[in-house]
Amino acid sequence: MHFPNESTEYRAARDRLLEKEIELRRQMEAVAEERRKLPPGGMLKEDYVFDGLSADGKPARIRFSELFAPGRDTLIAYDMMFPRYPTDPRPKPAEGAFAKLPREDSPCPSCTALVDQWDGAAPHLEAAGFNFVVIAKTPLERLLTFAGERGWRHVRFLSAAGNSFKRDYHGEDEEGYQQPLLHVFHRSGDGIRHFWSSELHFAKSEPGQDERAFGTLEPVWNFIDMTPDGRPDWNVGIDDRGPKEAKPGLVVA
């Protein structure tokens, strides 16, 4: 393959890089295969009760076991840092309900960016046969207010303010500070078991790297990896400007 006006030096270097990209693809599949071969994880500690919305859109108490739709036996759950880590110095939303609250009560900007990206993916995950939820520690009313301001329409949100799920599954540390973790649970004949969590979050990263706990699930950072300058400081560049406004010609339901 060649592109217009490229040098022979560029082509030789690009072909060498392509070999590494192919090897990375092999390694990614090898890791995914090892993940699929994991022995059965621990049984769900308890049938946690969350605050959420029922099918008719009204506030309801929802058990963990009720998060599995008929015919969908795998649940993907993200522990959102809401409230954020108290020492996070990044600005809170400049507009809307959260502009009036203390910064430490607002959501993590990085988690906000992730859910921005995952909101569009949620219906596709469900169509593919999976359940997907985002769980926060903040009260349900506050969580849904923020979701509305961000324009999130597809993700199912749950509040764990009244249970110990986040503490039990390491989405909250011993001091009550929130941690961003992705979990996978699977339902089978003997009940619901924990399958996998993003433990890379707690592993020491290489010098000069962020933790990359979710790997290829972070679209923005993976786009940036394709550019000449690469990743900036991993806390920089998050769009957290508050409520979204409809663009001209865009109809918001």
C-alpha atoms as a printed R data frame, in Angstrom:
    type eleno elety resid chain resno       x       y      z
1   ATOM     1    CA   MET     A     1   0.000   0.000  0.000
2   ATOM     2    CA   HIS     A     2   1.141   3.526 -0.789
3   ATOM     3    CA   PHE     A     3  -0.293   6.996 -0.246
4   ATOM     4    CA   PRO     A     4   0.341  10.059 -2.446
5   ATOM     5    CA   ASN     A     5   3.822  11.611 -2.244
6   ATOM     6    CA   GLU     A     6   5.063   9.437  0.607
7   ATOM     7    CA   SER     A     7   8.799   8.810  0.856
8   ATOM     8    CA   THR     A     8  10.470   5.424  0.777
9   ATOM     9    CA   GLU     A     9  11.661   6.135  4.312
10  ATOM    10    CA   TYR     A    10   8.063   6.678  5.443
11  ATOM    11    CA   ARG     A    11   6.855   3.492  3.729
12  ATOM    12    CA   ALA     A    12   9.590   1.357  5.258
13  ATOM    13    CA   ALA     A    13   8.858   2.709  8.746
14  ATOM    14    CA   ARG     A    14   5.104   2.343  8.242
15  ATOM    15    CA   ASP     A    15   5.466  -1.278  7.149
16  ATOM    16    CA   ARG     A    16   7.517  -2.023 10.265
17  ATOM    17    CA   LEU     A    17   4.816  -0.385 12.374
18  ATOM    18    CA   LEU     A    18   2.152  -2.418 10.596
19  ATOM    19    CA   GLU     A    19   3.855  -5.626 11.710
20  ATOM    20    CA   LYS     A    20   3.684  -4.403 15.295
21  ATOM    21    CA   GLU     A    21   0.017  -3.473 14.867
22  ATOM    22    CA   ILE     A    22  -0.706  -6.974 13.592
23  ATOM    23    CA   GLU     A    23   1.114  -8.454 16.563
24  ATOM    24    CA   LEU     A    24  -0.849  -6.174 18.911
25  ATOM    25    CA   ARG     A    25  -4.075  -7.439 17.366
26  ATOM    26    CA   ARG     A    26  -2.942 -11.018 17.994
27  ATOM    27    CA   GLN     A    27  -2.069 -10.171 21.586
28  ATOM    28    CA   MET     A    28  -5.400  -8.434 22.174
29  ATOM    29    CA   GLU     A    29  -7.262 -11.518 20.983
30  ATOM    30    CA   ALA     A    30  -5.021 -13.763 23.075
31  ATOM    31    CA   VAL     A    31  -5.865 -11.709 26.178
32  ATOM    32    CA   ALA     A    32  -9.583 -11.812 25.323
33  ATOM    33    CA   GLU     A    33  -9.362 -15.589 24.909
34  ATOM    34    CA   GLU     A    34  -7.682 -15.968 28.296
35  ATOM    35    CA   ARG     A    35 -10.386 -13.800 29.810
36  ATOM    36    CA   ARG     A    36 -13.101 -16.012 28.330
37  ATOM    37    CA   LYS     A    37 -11.376 -19.054 29.865
38  ATOM    38    CA   LEU     A    38 -11.478 -17.702 33.419
39  ATOM    39    CA   PRO     A    39 -12.839 -20.217 35.949
40  ATOM    40    CA   PRO     A    40 -16.207 -19.346 37.508
41  ATOM    41    CA   GLY     A    41 -15.956 -16.242 39.677
42  ATOM    42    CA   GLY     A    42 -17.492 -15.747 43.081
43  ATOM    43    CA   MET     A    43 -21.236 -15.815 43.581
44  ATOM    44    CA   LEU     A    44 -22.852 -12.388 43.920
45  ATOM    45    CA   LYS     A    45 -22.435 -11.393 47.562
46  ATOM    46    CA   GLU     A    46 -26.071 -10.331 47.932
47  ATOM    47    CA   ASP     A    47 -29.023  -9.329 45.786
48  ATOM    48    CA   TYR     A    48 -28.310  -5.617 46.178
49  ATOM    49    CA   VAL     A    49 -31.192  -3.159 45.993
50  ATOM    50    CA   PHE     A    50 -30.569   0.015 43.984
51  ATOM    51    CA   ASP     A    51 -32.540   3.177 43.348
52  ATOM    52    CA   GLY     A    52 -33.431   3.491 39.677
53  ATOM    53    CA   LEU     A    53 -36.263   3.969 37.231
54  ATOM    54    CA   SER     A    54 -38.841   1.295 36.497
55  ATOM    55    CA   ALA     A    55 -39.994   0.387 33.007
56  ATOM    56    CA   ASP     A    56 -42.637   3.125 33.209
57  ATOM    57    CA   GLY     A    57 -40.018   5.742 34.107
58  ATOM    58    CA   LYS     A    58 -40.929   6.080 37.775
59  ATOM    59    CA   PRO     A    59 -38.460   5.886 40.692
60  ATOM    60    CA   ALA     A    60 -38.249   2.329 41.971
61  ATOM    61    CA   ARG     A    61 -36.220  -0.008 44.126
62  ATOM    62    CA   ILE     A    62 -34.486  -2.458 41.780
63  ATOM    63    CA   ARG     A    63 -32.692  -5.634 42.791
64  ATOM    64    CA   PHE     A    64 -29.423  -6.682 41.161
65  ATOM    65    CA   SER     A    65 -31.100  -9.851 39.879
66  ATOM    66    CA   GLU     A    66 -33.689  -7.710 38.077
67  ATOM    67    CA   LEU     A    67 -30.997  -6.060 35.945
68  ATOM    68    CA   PHE     A    68 -30.861  -9.165 33.737
69  ATOM    69    CA   ALA     A    69 -33.450  -8.910 30.959
70  ATOM    70    CA   PRO     A    70 -35.014 -12.148 29.683
71  ATOM    71    CA   GLY     A    71 -32.585 -13.916 27.391
72  ATOM    72    CA   ARG     A    72 -29.660 -11.677 28.393
73  ATOM    73    CA   ASP     A    73 -27.423 -13.405 30.933
74  ATOM    74    CA   THR     A    74 -24.446 -11.036 31.001
75  ATOM    75    CA   LEU     A    75 -24.404  -7.687 32.796
76  ATOM    76    CA   ILE     A    76 -21.794  -4.994 32.167
77  ATOM    77    CA   ALA     A    77 -21.749  -2.435 34.981
78  ATOM    78    CA   TYR     A    78 -19.646   0.720 35.264
79  ATOM    79    CA   ASP     A    79 -18.875   2.307 38.625
80  ATOM    80    CA   MET     A    80 -18.981   6.039 37.909
81  ATOM    81    CA   MET     A    81 -17.124   8.386 40.252
82  ATOM    82    CA   PHE     A    82 -20.079  10.507 41.267
83  ATOM    83    CA   PRO     A    83 -19.238  12.195 43.521
84  ATOM    84    CA   ARG     A    84 -15.735  12.756 42.227
85  ATOM    85    CA   TYR     A    85 -12.531  12.192 44.169
86  ATOM    86    CA   PRO     A    86 -12.502  15.089 46.686
87  ATOM    87    CA   THR     A    87  -9.019  16.307 45.733
88  ATOM    88    CA   ASP     A    88  -9.792  16.408 41.983
89  ATOM    89    CA   PRO     A    89  -8.908  20.028 41.048
90  ATOM    90    CA   ARG     A    90 -10.651  20.120 37.671
91  ATOM    91    CA   PRO     A    91 -13.537  22.549 37.259
92  ATOM    92    CA   LYS     A    92 -17.091  21.519 38.032
93  ATOM    93    CA   PRO     A    93 -19.830  22.156 35.445
94  ATOM    94    CA   ALA     A    94 -20.066  25.868 34.746
95  ATOM    95    CA   GLU     A    95 -23.815  25.816 34.076
96  ATOM    96    CA   GLY     A    96 -26.906  23.997 35.296
97  ATOM    97    CA   ALA     A    97 -27.762  22.477 38.643
98  ATOM    98    CA   PHE     A    98 -24.211  21.408 39.441
99  ATOM    99    CA   ALA     A    99 -22.757  24.876 39.048
100 ATOM   100    CA   LYS     A   100 -24.491  25.643 42.358
101 ATOM   101    CA   LEU     A   101 -23.076  22.690 44.274
102 ATOM   102    CA   PRO     A   102 -19.626  22.267 45.839
103 ATOM   103    CA   ARG     A   103 -17.101  20.834 43.406
104 ATOM   104    CA   GLU     A   104 -16.619  17.690 45.501
105 ATOM   105    CA   ASP     A   105 -20.327  16.838 45.031
106 ATOM   106    CA   SER     A   106 -20.097  16.951 41.234
107 ATOM   107    CA   PRO     A   107 -19.189  13.994 38.992
108 ATOM   108    CA   CYS     A   108 -15.703  13.108 37.814
109 ATOM   109    CA   PRO     A   109 -14.990  14.820 34.448
110 ATOM   110    CA   SER     A   110 -13.240  11.719 33.084
111 ATOM   111    CA   CYS     A   111 -16.198   9.493 33.995
112 ATOM   112    CA   THR     A   112 -18.455  12.083 32.402
113 ATOM   113    CA   ALA     A   113 -16.475  11.865 29.165
114 ATOM   114    CA   LEU     A   114 -16.699   8.059 29.203
115 ATOM   115    CA   VAL     A   115 -20.460   8.014 29.696
116 ATOM   116    CA   ASP     A   116 -20.794  10.637 26.936
117 ATOM   117    CA   GLN     A   117 -19.171   8.110 24.613
118 ATOM   118    CA   TRP     A   118 -20.904   5.021 25.976
119 ATOM   119    CA   ASP     A   119 -24.431   6.451 25.869
120 ATOM   120    CA   GLY     A   120 -24.546   5.846 22.129
121 ATOM   121    CA   ALA     A   121 -23.130   2.346 22.542
122 ATOM   122    CA   ALA     A   122 -25.732   1.213 25.096
123 ATOM   123    CA   PRO     A   123 -28.528   0.331 22.632
124 ATOM   124    CA   HIS     A   124 -26.079  -1.625 20.493
125 ATOM   125    CA   LEU     A   125 -24.900  -3.615 23.508
126 ATOM   126    CA   GLU     A   126 -28.485  -4.458 24.376
127 ATOM   127    CA   ALA     A   127 -29.259  -5.424 20.769
128 ATOM   128    CA   ALA     A   128 -26.233  -7.733 20.869
129 ATOM   129    CA   GLY     A   129 -27.686  -9.513 23.915
130 ATOM   130    CA   PHE     A   130 -26.074  -7.765 26.891
131 ATOM   131    CA   ASN     A   131 -27.285  -5.692 29.836
132 ATOM   132    CA   PHE     A   132 -25.493  -2.414 30.563
133 ATOM   133    CA   VAL     A   133 -25.822  -0.075 33.556
134 ATOM   134    CA   VAL     A   134 -23.942   2.821 35.122
135 ATOM   135    CA   ILE     A   135 -23.873   2.901 38.918
136 ATOM   136    CA   ALA     A   136 -23.113   5.974 41.024
137 ATOM   137    CA   LYS     A   137 -23.061   6.650 44.753
138 ATOM   138    CA   THR     A   138 -24.888   9.965 44.483
139 ATOM   139    CA   PRO     A   139 -28.663  10.028 45.132
140 ATOM   140    CA   LEU     A   140 -30.836   9.029 42.167
141 ATOM   141    CA   GLU     A   141 -32.442  12.457 41.724
142 ATOM   142    CA   ARG     A   142 -29.039  14.112 41.430
143 ATOM   143    CA   LEU     A   143 -27.775  11.400 39.059
144 ATOM   144    CA   LEU     A   144 -30.792  11.727 36.760
145 ATOM   145    CA   THR     A   145 -30.575  15.522 36.799
146 ATOM   146    CA   PHE     A   146 -27.010  15.359 35.565
147 ATOM   147    CA   ALA     A   147 -27.884  12.738 32.963
148 ATOM   148    CA   GLY     A   148 -30.577  15.048 31.628
149 ATOM   149    CA   GLU     A   149 -28.211  17.983 31.478
150 ATOM   150    CA   ARG     A   150 -25.647  15.943 29.558
151 ATOM   151    CA   GLY     A   151 -28.257  14.688 27.106
152 ATOM   152    CA   TRP     A   152 -27.751  11.021 28.037
153 ATOM   153    CA   ARG     A   153 -30.755   9.134 26.682
154 ATOM   154    CA   HIS     A   154 -29.804   5.458 26.461
155 ATOM   155    CA   VAL     A   155 -27.783   4.426 29.528
156 ATOM   156    CA   ARG     A   156 -29.638   2.917 32.476
157 ATOM   157    CA   PHE     A   157 -28.546   4.650 35.683
158 ATOM   158    CA   LEU     A   158 -28.646   3.284 39.217
159 ATOM   159    CA   SER     A   159 -27.841   4.809 42.566
160 ATOM   160    CA   ALA     A   160 -25.958   2.689 45.084
161 ATOM   161    CA   ALA     A   161 -26.317   5.321 47.805
162 ATOM   162    CA   GLY     A   162 -28.339   2.869 49.897
163 ATOM   163    CA   ASN     A   163 -26.281  -0.309 49.559
164 ATOM   164    CA   SER     A   164 -22.720  -1.634 49.854
165 ATOM   165    CA   PHE     A   165 -22.245  -2.815 46.266
166 ATOM   166    CA   LYS     A   166 -19.537  -0.307 45.406
167 ATOM   167    CA   ARG     A   167 -17.634  -0.979 48.626
168 ATOM   168    CA   ASP     A   168 -17.916  -4.766 48.250
169 ATOM   169    CA   TYR     A   169 -16.714  -4.734 44.624
170 ATOM   170    CA   HIS     A   170 -13.947  -2.109 45.038
171 ATOM   171    CA   GLY     A   171 -15.796   0.785 43.409
172 ATOM   172    CA   GLU     A   172 -15.296   2.624 46.694
173 ATOM   173    CA   ASP     A   173 -12.279   2.605 48.984
174 ATOM   174    CA   GLU     A   174 -12.206   2.283 52.768
175 ATOM   175    CA   GLU     A   175 -12.519   6.058 53.166
176 ATOM   176    CA   GLY     A   176 -15.614   6.181 50.994
177 ATOM   177    CA   TYR     A   177 -13.879   7.680 47.959
178 ATOM   178    CA   GLN     A   178 -15.182   6.473 44.602
179 ATOM   179    CA   GLN     A   179 -13.183   4.392 42.106
180 ATOM   180    CA   PRO     A   180 -13.861   3.982 38.356
181 ATOM   181    CA   LEU     A   181 -14.269   0.268 37.699
182 ATOM   182    CA   LEU     A   182 -15.921  -1.768 34.975
183 ATOM   183    CA   HIS     A   183 -17.505  -5.076 36.030
184 ATOM   184    CA   VAL     A   184 -18.948  -8.058 34.185
185 ATOM   185    CA   PHE     A   185 -21.389 -10.428 35.903
186 ATOM   186    CA   HIS     A   186 -22.900 -13.580 34.413
187 ATOM   187    CA   ARG     A   187 -26.118 -15.394 35.280
188 ATOM   188    CA   SER     A   188 -26.325 -19.174 34.931
189 ATOM   189    CA   GLY     A   189 -28.277 -22.057 36.428
190 ATOM   190    CA   ASP     A   190 -26.598 -21.764 39.824
191 ATOM   191    CA   GLY     A   191 -27.089 -18.012 40.166
192 ATOM   192    CA   ILE     A   192 -25.188 -14.792 39.420
193 ATOM   193    CA   ARG     A   193 -21.395 -14.795 39.485
194 ATOM   194    CA   HIS     A   194 -18.774 -12.106 39.164
195 ATOM   195    CA   PHE     A   195 -16.844 -12.730 35.943
196 ATOM   196    CA   TRP     A   196 -14.309  -9.888 35.507
197 ATOM   197    CA   SER     A   197 -13.440  -6.390 36.699
198 ATOM   198    CA   SER     A   198 -10.954  -3.812 35.442
199 ATOM   199    CA   GLU     A   199  -8.308  -4.563 38.066
200 ATOM   200    CA   LEU     A   200  -5.707  -2.884 35.854
201 ATOM   201    CA   HIS     A   201  -6.941   0.302 37.522
202 ATOM   202    CA   PHE     A   202  -5.086  -0.741 40.671
203 ATOM   203    CA   ALA     A   203  -1.910  -1.958 38.932
204 ATOM   204    CA   LYS     A   204   1.102   0.338 38.759
205 ATOM   205    CA   SER     A   205   1.353   1.922 35.328
206 ATOM   206    CA   GLU     A   206   4.489   2.231 33.236
207 ATOM   207    CA   PRO     A   207   6.501   5.487 33.533
208 ATOM   208    CA   GLY     A   208   4.848   8.254 31.559
209 ATOM   209    CA   GLN     A   209   1.612   6.322 31.018
210 ATOM   210    CA   ASP     A   210  -1.837   6.664 32.492
211 ATOM   211    CA   GLU     A   211  -3.427   3.521 33.882
212 ATOM   212    CA   ARG     A   212  -5.388   2.606 30.686
213 ATOM   213    CA   ALA     A   213  -7.638   0.420 32.808
214 ATOM   214    CA   PHE     A   214 -10.296   0.065 30.128
215 ATOM   215    CA   GLY     A   215  -7.955  -0.327 27.173
216 ATOM   216    CA   THR     A   216  -9.846  -0.086 23.901
217 ATOM   217    CA   LEU     A   217 -13.084   1.013 25.600
218 ATOM   218    CA   GLU     A   218 -11.939   4.639 25.739
219 ATOM   219    CA   PRO     A   219 -12.697   5.988 22.242
220 ATOM   220    CA   VAL     A   220 -11.335   9.512 22.746
221 ATOM   221    CA   TRP     A   221  -7.939   8.352 23.998
222 ATOM   222    CA   ASN     A   222  -7.664   5.713 21.297
223 ATOM   223    CA   PHE     A   223  -8.380   8.311 18.625
224 ATOM   224    CA   ILE     A   224  -5.642  10.484 20.122
225 ATOM   225    CA   ASP     A   225  -3.210   7.548 20.030
226 ATOM   226    CA   MET     A   226  -3.400   7.723 16.210
227 ATOM   227    CA   THR     A   227  -2.093  11.311 16.099
228 ATOM   228    CA   PRO     A   228   1.496  12.653 15.865
229 ATOM   229    CA   ASP     A   229   1.478  14.220 19.345
230 ATOM   230    CA   GLY     A   230  -0.188  11.320 21.146
231 ATOM   231    CA   ARG     A   231  -1.906  11.585 24.496
232 ATOM   232    CA   PRO     A   232  -1.780  14.802 26.509
233 ATOM   233    CA   ASP     A   233  -1.864  14.714 30.277
234 ATOM   234    CA   TRP     A   234  -4.717  12.282 30.860
235 ATOM   235    CA   ASN     A   235  -6.678  14.786 32.943
236 ATOM   236    CA   VAL     A   236  -6.662  17.429 30.220
237 ATOM   237    CA   GLY     A   237  -9.113  17.994 27.402
238 ATOM   238    CA   ILE     A   238 -12.346  16.743 28.961
239 ATOM   239    CA   ASP     A   239 -15.504  18.444 27.732
240 ATOM   240    CA   ASP     A   240 -17.332  19.277 30.957
241 ATOM   241    CA   ARG     A   241 -19.049  22.502 30.020
242 ATOM   242    CA   GLY     A   242 -22.397  21.747 31.597
243 ATOM   243    CA   PRO     A   243 -25.813  21.288 29.970
244 ATOM   244    CA   LYS     A   244 -25.865  20.399 26.294
245 ATOM   245    CA   GLU     A   245 -27.742  22.661 23.914
246 ATOM   246    CA   ALA     A   246 -29.442  21.354 20.790
247 ATOM   247    CA   LYS     A   247 -27.630  22.371 17.634
248 ATOM   248    CA   PRO     A   248 -29.626  24.146 14.891
249 ATOM   249    CA   GLY     A   249 -31.659  21.601 12.950
250 ATOM   250    CA   LEU     A   250 -31.283  18.936 15.637
251 ATOM   251    CA   VAL     A   251 -34.523  17.727 17.184
252 ATOM   252    CA   VAL     A   252 -34.109  16.507 20.757
253 ATOM   253    CA   ALA     A   253 -36.863  14.186 21.961
